Amino acid sequence: MGEFKVHRVRFFDYMPAGIRCMSFNYKTQRLALARQDGTVEILNFSDNYFQEKVIPGNDSRSIEAVCWVGERLFTAGLNGEITEYDLFNLRSKYSLDAFGGPIWTLACNAQGTHLAVGCEDGSVKVFEVFEEKIRFEKNLDRQKGRIVSLSWHSSGTQIAAGMLDMIRIFDVQSGRRCRGCWWTAGPRGGGARCVVWSVPSCRTALAAATRPGRSRSGTGGGTGGGARTHLVSKWDVLCLSVSQDETSLVAGTSEGTVVQFQFLSATLGEREGEQEWVRTRTFKHHTHDVRAVLELERAIVSGGLDTQLVVRPLLDKVEVKSYDTGLRKIHFPHRSLVSCAEQAGLLLFQFPAHLELWRLGESDAHGCPGDSLPVRRKPEKLLELKRKGEEHISCSALSRCGGWLAYSSVSSVRLFRLNCKGNQLSIVKISKLPKVLSSAHQLCFSADSSRLFAASSHSSVHVISLSQSECKYVHTFKPASGCTEPVHLLAASADGAWLATANRACEVHVYSLRKLKSHCTVPVYGSCPSAMAIHPATNNLLVVHADHQIFEYSIAEKRYTDWSRKLQREGLHPLWFERDTPITHVNFNPQKPAQFLLHDMYMFCVVDQSQPLPDRTTQFYNQLTLRSLSEEERPSRSHAFKVCKRFQPLLSMHTLEDGALVVVERPLLDITTQLPAPVRQKKFAT
C-alpha cells in the first residue's frame, strides 16, 4: 500500500466546552445540547448520532436551559432572555427579555402551545407560542427565591416549580399556587439546605434533585403527601429525567455517576404488590459533574463537565443485541477545525476566539517503518489572530499556497492576505468585501488560490474572485431543488472546473465553475454526507456518509463509477460498520492515483481501488498477517482496505504535495488534565 512520512501533530490545544443542558425531540429524533460557552449542537440519533448542525456560541450568551417546541428550538440563560434559533441559517432568530432577571429553567407543555420560564426574582412567566414568535401571557404567583426547575402536567393545566427547599404546584389558568399542594425538599431535622435542581415529571411522580444527594418522590395530585426519600449519592444530585411511560427515572450526580430507579411492584413484606421507586442500576462513565441526563426509549444519554456525550443503551429494551447497541462516547465535533496549506506546509487551527497559524517541522533523515525521525526544524507558531466582537468563529479556511486566510462568524466574514518569507510573516486585511459576503457556514479556496467559495443562507454558495489588491463577487450558485438547509461540505476540483456542495438535507450538488451553472445532482442517499472530495486526476467525486457508506460519482459522465457500483453490489465488510465515529476527511495519495485515504477519530484507512474488495469471510485487519507472509503469498491475501490505528484520537489528516501525511491528534488525557478537579476522586483500595 506504500509508505508515508508522517508529521505527527499534537500541538493543537483544542478544548471542548462542558455540556450544560439537553433536550430530545422524539418526533424528529434530534438531540439538542448546549455547552457552557453558549454553543448549541444538534445530533441526529436516527443517522448514527451524526452531529448535523452547530450554532456558534457568543461570549454574552449563557445557556441554562434548552427546549424543543415542535421542530423549533428555544434556549434561556442568565442574560434574562429567551432565544429562538434559525436552524437554516444557524443563528439566533430573535431574543426576548423576560424581565425577571436571570432565567434558570425553561419548559414547554405537551401541547406545544406555551413556554414557561423560571426566573431569579421568584416568578414563573408563561409565554404563548405563535407561528413566528412567542408573546408574554401571564405571571404566576411570585415566590421567595429563584425558580430553578419547572415541569408541566401532561394536561397543560398545572406547573411544578422547584426552588430552595421546596416544590410548588401552580394552576396555569388562574396563575395561583395550589393550596396544600407542595413538598418540602430539605432534609428533616434541619441541616444543610438544598436546591431542587430538577422536577422532571408532574403526573404520576415528582422527583427533586437535592443538595445532600437525595431524591424525593411522591404521587402527584391535589395533596403533597406520600413523599419518600431515596439516597442516590453522598454528593449533589444535579439532574433527573423520567421515561415517557414514567416507569423509570435516572439521576445524574456531581461524582460522575448516573443512577436509574424503576417504578416496580414490591414482592416481599407488608407492602407486597404496591409499586414504589427501586434503585436498579448505576453507571459510571463520567469523571466530573453530570449536568444533563435524558432517558430515551432504549438508551440513557448523559453529559457534563468532562465535555463528552455518553449514549448508554438499555439492553433490557433491545430485542437484538449487536454492535449498534454498544456504549458510545462522542468527544469531538463531526466537522473540520483544521485547515492545511499543502504547498506551503502550514496548518490553521480554529478556536472559538482566535486562529493559530503553524508551520510544520522538517526532517531530512530516513528510517524504517515505525521509526521516529529527528527533526531538523521544529514546528513554529507564526500567527495568532484574534476575532473581533463577542461572536465565536464558525468556520475558517487556508488556501493551498498559504497566501490567503479567511474566517467567518455569524454576522461577518474576514479575509486576509498572507506573505511568508523565511521567518518573516506579514498579514494584510482585505477591507472591502462584496456585500453578499456577510456570513458563511463553510469556506473553501480553489486549488490555484484564485477564488474563494462561501456557503451562505438557503444552501447558496457565493463565488469570489481574488487578486493581490481586491476581491470581486462573481456568481451565486443555488440548488435547483430549492432546499434551504445549510451547506456543510465544499469540495473544489484541482483543475478549477467543478465545485461540489453537500447540505443537511443529504443533497449533493455539482456546479460548473467555467459555465457558472448547475451541472448535476448526485442521487440523494438517506444518510447525511460526512466527508467528500474530488479526485485531482479523474475528477470523480468521492462521498462518505454518516452510516459509513462510500460512493464514487463520475462528474463528467453524471453517474456512479463502476468501482462504486461494485462496492455497493458486493457490500462493505461487516467490521467496517463497527465503528463509533463518522469519517470526517477524504484525501488522495498524490503518488498513487488509485489510492484514497479516510479517517475517523480512531483510525485512518488507505483504500486501493486496484485491489480486490474484501468479502465477509476475509480477514479485514490483515496487516500483521501480510507481514508474516512471503512476497509471493501476499497478493492472495491482500485486499483494498488497509487500516492504521496507531494515531488517535484523530482530529484531522491531510496529504502534502511531497506525499507526506499530516495527522493532527488530540489525546483525551490532555483534555482531562485541563479540566477542574472533580468533586470526588476514587482512590485505590477505597
Beta strands, then each sheet from edge to edge (+ up, - down):
strand 1: 6-9
strand 2: 19-25
strand 3: 30-35
strand 4: 40-44
strand 5: 50-55
strand 6: 63-69
strand 7: 72-77
strand 8: 81-86
strand 9: 91-97
strand 10: 103-108
strand 11: 114-119
strand 12: 124-129
strand 13: 134-139
strand 14: 149-152
strand 15: 158-163
strand 16: 166-171
strand 17: 177-184
strand 18: 206-209
strand 19: 214-218
strand 20: 228-231
strand 21: 237-242
strand 22: 248-253
strand 23: 257-265
strand 24: 275-284
strand 25: 290-295
strand 26: 299-304
strand 27: 309-313
strand 28: 328-330
strand 29: 338-341
strand 30: 346-350
strand 31: 354-359
strand 32: 380-386
strand 33: 395-398
strand 34: 404-408
strand 35: 413-421
strand 36: 424-429
strand 37: 442-445
strand 38: 451-455
strand 39: 461-466
strand 40: 471-477
strand 41: 487-492
strand 42: 498-503
strand 43: 508-512
strand 44: 517-522
strand 45: 529-534
strand 46: 540-545
strand 47: 550-554
strand 48: 559-560
strand 49: 585-588
strand 50: 595-599
strand 51: 604-608
strand 52: 641-644
strand 53: 650-655
strand 54: 661-665
sheet 1: 1+ 54+ 53-
sheet 2: 2+ 3- 4+ 5-
sheet 3: 6+ 7- 8+ 9-
sheet 4: 10+ 11- 12+ 13-
sheet 5: 14+ 15- 16+ 17-
sheet 6: 18+ 19- 20+
sheet 7: 21+ 22- 23+ 24-
sheet 8: 25+ 26- 27+ 28-
sheet 9: 29+ 30- 31+ 32-
sheet 10: 33+ 34- 35+ 36-
sheet 11: 37+ 38- 39+ 40-
sheet 12: 41+ 42- 43+ 44-
sheet 13: 45+ 46- 47+ 48-
sheet 14: 49+ 50- 51+ 52-
end
